[in-house]
Amino acid sequence: MPMTNAIIILTTCGSEETALTIAAAVVDQGFAACVNILPAIKSYYYYKGGTHLDEEVMLLIKTTRNHFATVSQVITELHTYEVPEILTLPVEACSDGYLDWIEHSVSREA
């Protein structure tokens, strides 16, 4: 089965305000079809010489491969972190209707 053109971009934010700002920017401008906002996750990580445990908000951004660079740029511009997490997961399979919806949503005039 060939991989779809759809991707999910993951990023975490330090606040719901930042998460909502990023979500609105990418959807309202037509760069993403949908953003799920998962509040109150805990992240344990190593950074600048030490380990940290912080509460964050995760975004699951549904878009297409050709919008990755633009979404990544928006995240970088609006994010409060020095090094924001920007990871992409390919969507190997997807229902035809949902895939059509993603494709249509990101090809509209903003």
The first five atom37 places (N, CA, C, CB, O) and aatype in JSON, in Angstrom:
{
  "aatype": [12, 14, 12, 16, 2, 0, 9, 9, 9, 10, 16, 16, 4, 7, 15, 6, 6, 16, 0, 10, 16, 9, 0, 0, 0, 19, 19, 3, 5, 7, 13, 0, 0, 4, 19, 2, 9, 10, 14, 0, 9, 11, 15, 18, 18, 18, 18, 11, 7, 7, 16, 8, 10, 3, 6, 6, 19, 12, 10, 10, 9, 11, 16, 16, 1, 2, 8, 13, 0, 16, 19, 15, 5, 19, 9, 16, 6, 10, 8, 16, 18, 6, 19, 14, 6, 9, 10, 16, 10, 14, 19, 6, 0, 4, 15, 3, 7, 18, 10, 3, 17, 9, 6, 8, 15, 19, 15, 1, 6, 0],
  "atom_mask": [
    [1, 1, 1, 1, 1],
    [1, 1, 1, 1, 1],
    [1, 1, 1, 1, 1],
    [1, 1, 1, 1, 1],
    [1, 1, 1, 1, 1],
    [1, 1, 1, 1, 1],
    [1, 1, 1, 1, 1],
    [1, 1, 1, 1, 1],
    [1, 1, 1, 1, 1],
    [1, 1, 1, 1, 1],
    [1, 1, 1, 1, 1],
    [1, 1, 1, 1, 1],
    [1, 1, 1, 1, 1],
    [1, 1, 1, 0, 1],
    [1, 1, 1, 1, 1],
    [1, 1, 1, 1, 1],
    [1, 1, 1, 1, 1],
    [1, 1, 1, 1, 1],
    [1, 1, 1, 1, 1],
    [1, 1, 1, 1, 1],
    [1, 1, 1, 1, 1],
    [1, 1, 1, 1, 1],
    [1, 1, 1, 1, 1],
    [1, 1, 1, 1, 1],
    [1, 1, 1, 1, 1],
    [1, 1, 1, 1, 1],
    [1, 1, 1, 1, 1],
    [1, 1, 1, 1, 1],
    [1, 1, 1, 1, 1],
    [1, 1, 1, 0, 1],
    [1, 1, 1, 1, 1],
    [1, 1, 1, 1, 1],
    [1, 1, 1, 1, 1],
    [1, 1, 1, 1, 1],
    [1, 1, 1, 1, 1],
    [1, 1, 1, 1, 1],
    [1, 1, 1, 1, 1],
    [1, 1, 1, 1, 1],
    [1, 1, 1, 1, 1],
    [1, 1, 1, 1, 1],
    [1, 1, 1, 1, 1],
    [1, 1, 1, 1, 1],
    [1, 1, 1, 1, 1],
    [1, 1, 1, 1, 1],
    [1, 1, 1, 1, 1],
    [1, 1, 1, 1, 1],
    [1, 1, 1, 1, 1],
    [1, 1, 1, 1, 1],
    [1, 1, 1, 0, 1],
    [1, 1, 1, 0, 1],
    [1, 1, 1, 1, 1],
    [1, 1, 1, 1, 1],
    [1, 1, 1, 1, 1],
    [1, 1, 1, 1, 1],
    [1, 1, 1, 1, 1],
    [1, 1, 1, 1, 1],
    [1, 1, 1, 1, 1],
    [1, 1, 1, 1, 1],
    [1, 1, 1, 1, 1],
    [1, 1, 1, 1, 1],
    [1, 1, 1, 1, 1],
    [1, 1, 1, 1, 1],
    [1, 1, 1, 1, 1],
    [1, 1, 1, 1, 1],
    [1, 1, 1, 1, 1],
    [1, 1, 1, 1, 1],
    [1, 1, 1, 1, 1],
    [1, 1, 1, 1, 1],
    [1, 1, 1, 1, 1],
    [1, 1, 1, 1, 1],
    [1, 1, 1, 1, 1],
    [1, 1, 1, 1, 1],
    [1, 1, 1, 1, 1],
    [1, 1, 1, 1, 1],
    [1, 1, 1, 1, 1],
    [1, 1, 1, 1, 1],
    [1, 1, 1, 1, 1],
    [1, 1, 1, 1, 1],
    [1, 1, 1, 1, 1],
    [1, 1, 1, 1, 1],
    [1, 1, 1, 1, 1],
    [1, 1, 1, 1, 1],
    [1, 1, 1, 1, 1],
    [1, 1, 1, 1, 1],
    [1, 1, 1, 1, 1],
    [1, 1, 1, 1, 1],
    [1, 1, 1, 1, 1],
    [1, 1, 1, 1, 1],
    [1, 1, 1, 1, 1],
    [1, 1, 1, 1, 1],
    [1, 1, 1, 1, 1],
    [1, 1, 1, 1, 1],
    [1, 1, 1, 1, 1],
    [1, 1, 1, 1, 1],
    [1, 1, 1, 1, 1],
    [1, 1, 1, 1, 1],
    [1, 1, 1, 0, 1],
    [1, 1, 1, 1, 1],
    [1, 1, 1, 1, 1],
    [1, 1, 1, 1, 1],
    [1, 1, 1, 1, 1],
    [1, 1, 1, 1, 1],
    [1, 1, 1, 1, 1],
    [1, 1, 1, 1, 1],
    [1, 1, 1, 1, 1],
    [1, 1, 1, 1, 1],
    [1, 1, 1, 1, 1],
    [1, 1, 1, 1, 1],
    [1, 1, 1, 1, 1],
    [1, 1, 1, 1, 1]
  ],
  "atom_positions": [
    [[0.85, -1.17, 0.0], [0.0, 0.0, 0.0], [0.89, 1.24, 0.0], [-0.96, 0.0, 1.22], [1.74, 1.38, 0.88]],
    [[0.73, 2.15, -0.97], [1.56, 3.35, -1.0], [1.2, 4.3, 0.14], [1.4, 4.06, -2.35], [0.05, 4.38, 0.56]],
    [[2.22, 5.01, 0.62], [2.0, 5.98, 1.69], [1.2, 7.16, 1.15], [3.36, 6.45, 2.29], [1.3, 7.5, -0.02]],
    [[0.41, 7.77, 2.01], [-0.39, 8.93, 1.62], [0.46, 10.19, 1.63], [-1.6, 9.1, 2.55], [1.61, 10.17, 2.07]],
    [[-0.1, 11.27, 1.15], [0.54, 12.58, 1.19], [0.32, 13.25, 2.55], [0.0, 13.47, 0.06], [0.93, 14.28, 2.83]],
    [[-0.53, 12.68, 3.38], [-0.84, 13.27, 4.68], [0.28, 13.02, 5.68], [-2.16, 12.71, 5.22], [0.95, 11.98, 5.66]],
    [[0.47, 13.99, 6.57], [1.43, 13.85, 7.67], [0.81, 14.42, 8.94], [2.78, 14.56, 7.35], [-0.16, 15.18, 8.88]],
    [[1.37, 14.03, 10.06], [1.03, 14.63, 11.35], [2.31, 15.25, 11.89], [0.42, 13.56, 12.35], [3.34, 14.59, 12.02]],
    [[2.22, 16.53, 12.2], [3.35, 17.23, 12.8], [3.08, 17.36, 14.29], [3.57, 18.65, 12.14], [2.01, 17.8, 14.7]],
    [[4.06, 16.97, 15.1], [3.95, 17.07, 16.55], [4.79, 18.23, 17.04], [4.39, 15.75, 17.22], [5.92, 18.43, 16.59]],
    [[4.24, 18.98, 17.97], [5.02, 19.98, 18.68], [4.44, 20.11, 20.08], [5.01, 21.36, 17.93], [3.25, 19.86, 20.3]],
    [[5.27, 20.5, 21.02], [4.81, 20.76, 22.38], [5.03, 22.22, 22.71], [5.53, 19.84, 23.41], [5.98, 22.84, 22.22]],
    [[4.16, 22.77, 23.54], [4.23, 24.17, 23.93], [4.19, 24.26, 25.46], [3.05, 24.99, 23.3], [3.69, 23.37, 26.13]],
    [[4.73, 25.34, 25.97], [4.75, 25.56, 27.41], [3.46, 26.11, 27.97], [0.0, 0.0, 0.0], [3.27, 26.13, 29.19]],
    [[2.54, 26.56, 27.09], [1.28, 27.1, 27.56], [0.18, 26.83, 26.55], [1.41, 28.6, 27.83], [0.43, 26.64, 25.36]],
    [[-1.06, 26.84, 27.05], [-2.2, 26.68, 26.16], [-2.33, 27.89, 25.24], [-3.49, 26.48, 26.97], [-2.75, 27.75, 24.09]],
    [[-1.96, 29.05, 25.72], [-2.03, 30.26, 24.9], [-1.15, 30.13, 23.65], [-1.6, 31.49, 25.72], [-1.59, 30.45, 22.55]],
    [[0.09, 29.67, 23.83], [0.98, 29.47, 22.69], [0.43, 28.41, 21.76], [2.39, 29.08, 23.16], [0.46, 28.57, 20.54]],
    [[-0.09, 27.33, 22.33], [-0.66, 26.25, 21.52], [-1.83, 26.75, 20.67], [-1.13, 25.1, 22.44], [-1.91, 26.43, 19.48]],
    [[-2.72, 27.53, 21.27], [-3.86, 28.07, 20.53], [-3.43, 29.06, 19.45], [-4.83, 28.75, 21.49], [-4.02, 29.1, 18.38]],
    [[-2.41, 29.84, 19.73], [-1.89, 30.79, 18.75], [-1.35, 30.06, 17.52], [-0.79, 31.66, 19.37], [-1.64, 30.44, 16.39]],
    [[-0.57, 29.01, 17.75], [0.0, 28.23, 16.65], [-1.11, 27.51, 15.9], [1.02, 27.21, 17.19], [-1.13, 27.52, 14.66]],
    [[-2.04, 26.89, 16.62], [-3.15, 26.16, 15.98], [-3.96, 27.07, 15.08], [-4.06, 25.52, 17.05], [-4.26, 26.72, 13.94]],
    [[-4.32, 28.24, 15.59], [-5.12, 29.19, 14.81], [-4.35, 29.66, 13.58], [-5.52, 30.4, 15.67], [-4.92, 29.77, 12.49]],
    [[-3.08, 29.92, 13.73], [-2.28, 30.41, 12.6], [-2.22, 29.39, 11.47], [-0.87, 30.75, 13.07], [-2.42, 29.75, 10.31]],
    [[-1.94, 28.13, 11.78], [-1.77, 27.15, 10.7], [-3.1, 26.75, 10.06], [-1.07, 25.92, 11.22], [-3.14, 26.48, 8.86]],
    [[-4.18, 26.71, 10.83], [-5.49, 26.35, 10.26], [-6.09, 27.54, 9.53], [-6.46, 25.85, 11.36], [-6.56, 27.4, 8.4]],
    [[-6.08, 28.71, 10.15], [-6.7, 29.89, 9.54], [-6.02, 30.29, 8.23], [-6.67, 31.05, 10.52], [-6.67, 30.82, 7.33]],
    [[-4.72, 30.04, 8.12], [-4.0, 30.39, 6.9], [-4.04, 29.27, 5.85], [-2.57, 30.72, 7.23], [-3.48, 29.42, 4.76]],
    [[-4.69, 28.15, 6.18], [-4.82, 27.06, 5.22], [-3.62, 26.16, 5.1], [0.0, 0.0, 0.0], [-3.47, 25.45, 4.1]],
    [[-2.75, 26.17, 6.11], [-1.56, 25.31, 6.08], [-1.81, 23.94, 6.72], [-0.41, 26.0, 6.78], [-1.04, 23.01, 6.5]],
    [[-2.89, 23.83, 7.5], [-3.26, 22.57, 8.15], [-4.77, 22.43, 8.14], [-2.71, 22.52, 9.61], [-5.5, 23.43, 8.14]],
    [[-5.24, 21.2, 8.12], [-6.67, 20.93, 8.13], [-7.23, 20.98, 9.54], [-6.96, 19.57, 7.49], [-8.37, 21.4, 9.75]],
    [[-6.43, 20.54, 10.51], [-6.91, 20.39, 11.88], [-5.72, 20.35, 12.82], [-7.78, 19.11, 12.04], [-4.64, 19.88, 12.46]],
    [[-5.93, 20.84, 14.03], [-4.93, 20.72, 15.09], [-5.63, 20.21, 16.34], [-4.19, 22.08, 15.36], [-6.54, 20.86, 16.84]],
    [[-5.2, 19.06, 16.83], [-5.67, 18.58, 18.12], [-4.76, 19.15, 19.19], [-5.72, 17.02, 18.17], [-3.54, 19.12, 19.06]],
    [[-5.37, 19.66, 20.26], [-4.62, 20.25, 21.36], [-4.81, 19.37, 22.59], [-5.07, 21.72, 21.64], [-5.92, 19.27, 23.12]],
    [[-3.74, 18.73, 23.02], [-3.79, 17.82, 24.16], [-3.16, 18.52, 25.36], [-3.05, 16.48, 23.85], [-1.94, 18.66, 25.43]],
    [[-3.98, 18.96, 26.31], [-3.46, 19.72, 27.44], [-2.82, 18.82, 28.5], [-4.57, 20.54, 28.08], [-3.08, 17.62, 28.57]],
    [[-2.0, 19.43, 29.3], [-1.48, 18.83, 30.53], [-0.76, 17.5, 30.33], [-2.59, 18.64, 31.49], [-1.04, 16.53, 31.03]],
    [[0.17, 17.46, 29.37], [1.04, 16.3, 29.29], [2.29, 16.62, 30.1], [1.4, 15.94, 27.79], [2.61, 17.79, 30.32]],
    [[2.98, 15.62, 30.54], [4.23, 15.81, 31.27], [5.38, 15.36, 30.38], [4.22, 15.04, 32.63], [5.33, 14.29, 29.78]],
    [[6.41, 16.17, 30.32], [7.6, 15.85, 29.54], [8.8, 15.83, 30.47], [7.81, 16.87, 28.39], [9.05, 16.77, 31.23]],
    [[9.55, 14.74, 30.39], [10.78, 14.59, 31.14], [11.9, 14.54, 30.12], [10.77, 13.3, 32.06], [11.91, 13.67, 29.25]],
    [[12.85, 15.48, 30.21], [13.83, 15.61, 29.14], [15.15, 16.15, 29.67], [13.29, 16.52, 28.04], [15.24, 16.69, 30.77]],
    [[16.17, 15.99, 28.86], [17.5, 16.51, 29.15], [17.71, 17.76, 28.3], [18.61, 15.45, 28.87], [17.48, 17.74, 27.09]],
    [[18.15, 18.85, 28.94], [18.41, 20.08, 28.2], [19.39, 20.94, 28.99], [17.1, 20.85, 27.93], [19.24, 21.13, 30.19]],
    [[20.38, 21.46, 28.3], [21.37, 22.38, 28.87], [21.98, 21.86, 30.17], [20.73, 23.72, 29.12], [22.03, 22.56, 31.18]],
    [[22.44, 20.62, 30.13], [23.19, 20.07, 31.25], [22.39, 19.46, 32.38], [0.0, 0.0, 0.0], [22.96, 19.04, 33.38]],
    [[21.07, 19.4, 32.23], [20.29, 18.81, 33.32], [18.98, 18.22, 32.84], [0.0, 0.0, 0.0], [18.54, 18.45, 31.71]],
    [[18.36, 17.45, 33.72], [17.06, 16.87, 33.41], [15.96, 17.76, 33.97], [16.95, 15.43, 33.96], [16.13, 18.42, 35.0]],
    [[14.83, 17.75, 33.28], [13.71, 18.61, 33.65], [12.41, 17.83, 33.52], [13.67, 19.89, 32.76], [12.29, 16.93, 32.7]],
    [[11.43, 18.19, 34.35], [10.07, 17.67, 34.26], [9.14, 18.87, 34.18], [9.71, 16.73, 35.48], [9.06, 19.66, 35.12]],
    [[8.45, 18.99, 33.04], [7.56, 20.13, 32.84], [6.21, 19.68, 32.32], [8.19, 21.14, 31.87], [6.09, 18.64, 31.66]],
    [[5.19, 20.47, 32.62], [3.87, 20.26, 32.04], [3.82, 21.04, 30.73], [2.72, 20.71, 33.02], [4.21, 22.21, 30.68]],
    [[3.35, 20.38, 29.68], [3.29, 21.0, 28.37], [1.93, 20.71, 27.72], [4.43, 20.5, 27.47], [1.13, 19.94, 28.23]],
    [[1.72, 21.36, 26.59], [0.54, 21.14, 25.77], [1.04, 20.59, 24.43], [-0.3, 22.46, 25.59], [1.93, 21.18, 23.82]],
    [[0.48, 19.47, 23.97], [0.91, 18.88, 22.71], [-0.06, 19.22, 21.6], [1.05, 17.35, 22.84], [-1.28, 19.22, 21.78]],
    [[0.5, 19.51, 20.43], [-0.29, 19.74, 19.24], [-0.06, 18.61, 18.25], [0.04, 21.1, 18.6], [1.08, 18.22, 18.0]],
    [[-1.15, 18.09, 17.69], [-1.11, 17.13, 16.6], [-1.68, 17.86, 15.38], [-1.92, 15.79, 16.93], [-2.88, 18.1, 15.3]],
    [[-0.81, 18.2, 14.46], [-1.18, 19.03, 13.32], [-1.34, 18.15, 12.09], [-0.13, 20.15, 13.07], [-0.39, 17.51, 11.65]],
    [[-2.57, 18.12, 11.52], [-2.83, 17.31, 10.34], [-2.69, 18.17, 9.1], [-4.24, 16.67, 10.4], [-3.39, 19.17, 8.94]],
    [[-1.77, 17.77, 8.22], [-1.49, 18.53, 7.01], [-0.95, 17.59, 5.94], [-0.5, 19.68, 7.29], [-1.1, 16.37, 6.02]],
    [[-0.31, 18.17, 4.93], [0.29, 17.37, 3.86], [1.79, 17.62, 3.8], [-0.37, 17.69, 2.49], [2.29, 18.61, 4.34]],
    [[2.49, 16.71, 3.15], [3.96, 16.8, 3.07], [4.43, 18.15, 2.51], [4.5, 15.68, 2.2], [5.41, 18.72, 3.0]],
    [[3.74, 18.66, 1.49], [4.2, 19.89, 0.86], [3.97, 21.13, 1.75], [3.5, 20.08, -0.47], [4.44, 22.22, 1.41]],
    [[3.26, 20.97, 2.86], [3.06, 22.09, 3.79], [3.99, 22.02, 5.01], [1.61, 22.13, 4.26], [3.93, 22.89, 5.88]],
    [[4.84, 20.99, 5.07], [5.71, 20.84, 6.24], [6.58, 22.07, 6.49], [6.59, 19.62, 6.08], [6.63, 22.58, 7.61]],
    [[7.26, 22.55, 5.46], [8.2, 23.67, 5.65], [7.47, 24.92, 6.15], [8.92, 23.99, 4.32], [7.97, 25.63, 7.02]],
    [[6.29, 25.18, 5.6], [5.53, 26.36, 6.01], [5.03, 26.23, 7.45], [4.35, 26.6, 5.06], [5.14, 27.17, 8.23]],
    [[4.49, 25.06, 7.79], [4.03, 24.84, 9.16], [5.2, 24.94, 10.14], [3.32, 23.47, 9.29], [5.08, 25.53, 11.21]],
    [[6.31, 24.36, 9.76], [7.51, 24.42, 10.6], [7.95, 25.86, 10.82], [8.65, 23.62, 9.96], [8.34, 26.23, 11.93]],
    [[7.9, 26.68, 9.79], [8.26, 28.09, 9.9], [7.31, 28.83, 10.83], [8.26, 28.75, 8.52], [7.75, 29.63, 11.66]],
    [[6.0, 28.57, 10.7], [5.02, 29.22, 11.58], [5.27, 28.83, 13.03], [3.57, 28.84, 11.16], [5.26, 29.68, 13.92]],
    [[5.5, 27.54, 13.28], [5.78, 27.08, 14.64], [7.01, 27.81, 15.19], [6.01, 25.54, 14.67], [6.98, 28.33, 16.31]],
    [[8.06, 27.84, 14.42], [9.31, 28.47, 14.86], [9.1, 29.96, 15.17], [10.39, 28.3, 13.8], [9.63, 30.46, 16.17]],
    [[8.35, 30.66, 14.33], [8.12, 32.09, 14.53], [7.26, 32.4, 15.76], [7.47, 32.68, 13.3], [7.49, 33.4, 16.43]],
    [[6.28, 31.54, 16.04], [5.33, 31.82, 17.12], [5.67, 31.15, 18.45], [3.96, 31.4, 16.69], [5.08, 31.48, 19.48]],
    [[6.59, 30.22, 18.43], [6.91, 29.43, 19.61], [7.74, 30.22, 20.61], [7.64, 28.16, 19.22], [8.52, 31.09, 20.23]],
    [[7.57, 29.9, 21.88], [8.34, 30.57, 22.93], [9.62, 29.81, 23.28], [7.48, 30.74, 24.17], [10.47, 30.35, 23.98]],
    [[9.76, 28.56, 22.82], [10.96, 27.78, 23.14], [12.12, 28.17, 22.24], [10.67, 26.27, 23.01], [11.94, 28.53, 21.08]],
    [[13.32, 28.09, 22.79], [14.53, 28.32, 22.02], [14.68, 27.25, 20.93], [15.77, 28.32, 22.95], [15.09, 27.56, 19.81]],
    [[14.36, 26.0, 21.27], [14.43, 24.9, 20.33], [13.09, 24.15, 20.36], [15.63, 23.93, 20.66], [12.95, 23.18, 21.11]],
    [[12.11, 24.59, 19.57], [10.81, 23.9, 19.61], [10.89, 22.51, 18.98], [9.76, 24.73, 18.89], [11.63, 22.28, 18.01]],
    [[10.12, 21.61, 19.53], [9.99, 20.27, 18.97], [9.13, 20.37, 17.71], [9.35, 19.27, 20.01], [8.02, 20.89, 17.75]],
    [[9.66, 19.87, 16.6], [8.9, 19.81, 15.36], [9.22, 18.46, 14.73], [9.24, 21.01, 14.37], [10.25, 18.29, 14.1]],
    [[8.32, 17.5, 14.93], [8.5, 16.14, 14.43], [7.38, 15.81, 13.45], [8.52, 15.12, 15.59], [6.25, 16.26, 13.62]],
    [[7.71, 15.04, 12.43], [6.7, 14.65, 11.45], [6.54, 13.14, 11.45], [7.09, 15.15, 10.04], [7.51, 12.39, 11.44]],
    [[5.28, 12.72, 11.45], [4.95, 11.3, 11.32], [4.19, 11.11, 10.01], [4.11, 10.8, 12.54], [3.22, 11.82, 9.76]],
    [[4.62, 10.16, 9.19], [3.87, 9.91, 7.96], [2.56, 9.19, 8.27], [4.72, 9.08, 6.97], [2.48, 8.41, 9.22]],
    [[1.55, 9.45, 7.48], [0.28, 8.73, 7.59], [0.33, 7.64, 6.52], [-0.98, 9.69, 7.4], [0.16, 7.92, 5.33]],
    [[0.57, 6.41, 6.95], [0.72, 5.31, 6.01], [-0.59, 4.91, 5.35], [1.33, 4.13, 6.7], [-0.61, 4.5, 4.19]],
    [[-1.67, 5.02, 6.1], [-2.99, 4.68, 5.57], [-4.01, 5.6, 6.22], [-3.34, 3.17, 5.82], [-3.84, 6.06, 7.34]],
    [[-5.09, 5.85, 5.47], [-6.1, 6.79, 5.95], [-7.38, 6.52, 5.16], [-5.63, 8.29, 5.79], [-7.32, 6.12, 4.0]],
    [[-8.53, 6.73, 5.78], [-9.78, 6.57, 5.04], [-9.81, 7.57, 3.89], [-11.01, 6.75, 5.96], [-9.31, 8.69, 4.02]],
    [[-10.39, 7.18, 2.78], [-10.43, 8.04, 1.6], [-11.09, 9.38, 1.91], [-11.17, 7.35, 0.46], [-10.6, 10.43, 1.49]],
    [[-12.2, 9.35, 2.63], [-12.92, 10.57, 2.93], [-12.11, 11.53, 3.79], [0.0, 0.0, 0.0], [-12.11, 12.74, 3.54]],
    [[-11.43, 11.0, 4.79], [-10.62, 11.85, 5.66], [-9.43, 12.43, 4.9], [-10.13, 11.06, 6.89], [-9.09, 13.6, 5.06]],
    [[-8.79, 11.61, 4.09], [-7.66, 12.07, 3.28], [-8.11, 13.17, 2.32], [-7.03, 10.9, 2.5], [-7.42, 14.18, 2.16]],
    [[-9.25, 12.98, 1.68], [-9.79, 14.02, 0.79], [-10.04, 15.31, 1.54], [-11.1, 13.54, 0.13], [-9.75, 16.4, 1.04]],
    [[-10.57, 15.2, 2.76], [-10.84, 16.38, 3.58], [-9.55, 17.13, 3.9], [-11.56, 15.98, 4.87], [-9.51, 18.36, 3.8]],
    [[-8.5, 16.41, 4.29], [-7.21, 17.05, 4.58], [-6.7, 17.77, 3.34], [-6.17, 16.01, 5.06], [-6.34, 18.95, 3.4]],
    [[-6.69, 17.06, 2.2], [-6.19, 17.64, 0.95], [-6.98, 18.89, 0.57], [-6.26, 16.6, -0.19], [-6.4, 19.91, 0.18]],
    [[-8.3, 18.82, 0.67], [-9.15, 19.96, 0.32], [-8.92, 21.14, 1.28], [-10.64, 19.55, 0.33], [-8.89, 22.29, 0.86]],
    [[-8.78, 20.83, 2.56], [-8.62, 21.88, 3.58], [-7.35, 22.68, 3.42], [-8.64, 21.27, 4.94], [-7.33, 23.88, 3.7]],
    [[-6.29, 22.04, 2.96], [-5.01, 22.75, 2.81], [-4.8, 23.3, 1.41], [-3.86, 21.83, 3.15], [-3.79, 23.94, 1.13]],
    [[-5.75, 23.05, 0.52], [-5.62, 23.6, -0.84], [-6.58, 24.77, -1.08], [-5.87, 22.51, -1.88], [-6.65, 25.3, -2.18]],
    [[-7.3, 25.16, -0.03], [-8.27, 26.26, -0.16], [-7.55, 27.6, -0.18], [-9.28, 26.23, 0.99], [-6.39, 27.7, 0.21]],
    [[-8.25, 28.59, -0.62], [-7.74, 29.96, -0.56], [-7.87, 30.44, 0.88], [-8.52, 30.91, -1.55], [-8.95, 30.36, 1.46]],
    [[-6.8, 30.92, 1.46], [-6.82, 31.39, 2.85], [-7.61, 32.68, 2.97], [-5.4, 31.61, 3.37], [-7.74, 33.23, 4.07]]
  ]
}
